[in-house]
């Protein structure tokens, strides 16, 4: 991996468009003031491309007790029963 290009503040102002183009292609750029690095410009993470339903299968997990409320939780919100709404009595 190539080392990040370093610009001082004046260079960064002068070449800002060039810096943005480099970052857009995946480069990281360091901005320095008086020779000391003060900021790193990095590319944003791209959008997730979903090609079909289930494209995130295996990447997301839901705990078995996801729908279970902790003790006292329902009462804290004014529900007398400590059961999920719609539960058969």
C-alpha positions as CSV (number, residue, x, y, z in Angstrom):
1,X,0.0,0.0,0.0
2,X,1.3,3.4,-0.9
3,X,2.0,5.9,1.8
4,X,-0.5,8.8,2.2
5,X,0.4,11.9,0.3
6,X,1.1,14.9,2.6
7,X,0.2,18.5,1.9
8,X,0.8,21.6,4.1
9,X,-2.1,23.9,4.6
10,X,-1.2,26.3,1.8
11,X,-0.7,23.4,-0.7
12,X,-4.0,21.8,0.4
13,X,-5.8,25.1,-0.3
14,X,-4.2,25.5,-3.7
15,X,-4.7,21.9,-4.8
16,X,-8.0,21.1,-3.0
17,X,-9.7,19.8,-6.2
18,X,-6.8,17.5,-7.0
19,X,-6.8,16.2,-3.4
20,X,-10.5,15.4,-3.7
21,X,-10.0,13.6,-6.9
22,X,-7.2,11.5,-5.3
23,X,-9.4,10.7,-2.3
24,X,-12.3,9.7,-4.5
25,X,-10.2,7.0,-6.1
26,X,-9.3,5.6,-2.7
27,X,-6.1,7.6,-1.7
28,X,-5.6,9.0,1.8
29,X,-4.2,12.5,2.2
30,X,-2.6,14.0,5.3
31,X,-2.8,17.8,5.9
32,X,0.0,19.3,8.0
33,X,0.5,22.6,9.7
34,X,4.1,23.7,10.5
35,X,5.3,20.2,9.5
36,X,3.0,18.4,12.0
37,X,0.1,16.3,10.7
38,X,-3.3,17.6,11.9
39,X,-5.8,15.9,9.6
40,X,-6.4,12.9,7.4
41,X,-8.7,13.1,4.4
42,X,-10.1,9.6,3.6
43,X,-12.7,8.3,1.2
44,X,-16.2,7.7,2.5
45,X,-17.5,4.2,2.6
46,X,-19.5,3.5,-0.5
47,X,-23.1,2.4,-0.7
48,X,-24.0,-1.2,-0.2
49,X,-25.1,-2.7,-3.5
50,X,-28.0,-5.1,-2.9
51,X,-28.6,-7.2,-5.9
52,X,-31.4,-9.4,-4.5
53,X,-33.4,-10.2,-1.3
54,X,-31.2,-12.0,1.1
55,X,-28.0,-10.4,0.0
56,X,-27.1,-9.7,3.6
57,X,-27.7,-13.3,4.7
58,X,-25.0,-14.5,7.0
59,X,-23.8,-10.9,7.7
60,X,-26.6,-10.0,10.2
61,X,-27.7,-12.0,13.2
62,X,-30.7,-11.5,15.5
63,X,-30.5,-12.8,19.0
64,X,-33.0,-15.5,19.9
65,X,-34.5,-13.4,22.7
66,X,-34.9,-10.3,20.5
67,X,-38.6,-10.0,21.1
68,X,-38.4,-10.6,24.9
69,X,-38.8,-7.6,27.1
70,X,-36.7,-7.2,30.2
71,X,-38.5,-7.5,33.5
72,X,-40.4,-4.4,34.4
73,X,-39.9,-2.8,31.0
74,X,-43.6,-3.0,30.0
75,X,-44.7,-1.5,33.3
76,X,-42.4,1.4,32.9
77,X,-44.4,2.4,29.8
78,X,-47.8,1.9,31.4
79,X,-48.5,-1.6,30.2
80,X,-49.9,-3.8,33.1
81,X,-48.9,-7.1,31.5
82,X,-45.3,-7.9,31.0
83,X,-46.1,-9.7,27.7
84,X,-45.7,-8.5,24.1
85,X,-48.8,-6.9,22.7
86,X,-51.2,-9.2,20.9
87,X,-50.1,-12.2,23.0
88,X,-52.9,-14.7,23.7
89,X,-54.2,-14.8,27.3
